[in-house]
Amino acid sequence: MTRDMEIAERIAAAAQRALAEADARRAAQSKTHGTRAKEIGGRNGLDPVRYGDWEIKGIACDF
C-alpha cells in the first residue's frame, strides 16, 4: 500500500505543478493580449452562431 500512496503523491504534485504553469501562462497571455482587435466590416447585431441568424438584409452570408 505504501507504493500506491507514493504514486498518488507524485501524481498530486505533478497536477499542482501543471495548474501553477497554466495560471502563469494565462497571466502572461492576458498581459500581452489584453484586448482583442475589433472586426472591421463585420456583421452588426447578435452573434449568428448563438442565435441562428445566418443572413444580412435577406441575403445568406458565409464566413
Secondary structure, DSSP 8 states (H G I E B T S, - for coil): -HHHHHHHHHHHHHHHHHHHHHHHHHHHHHHHS-S----SS---SS-HHHH---EETTEE---
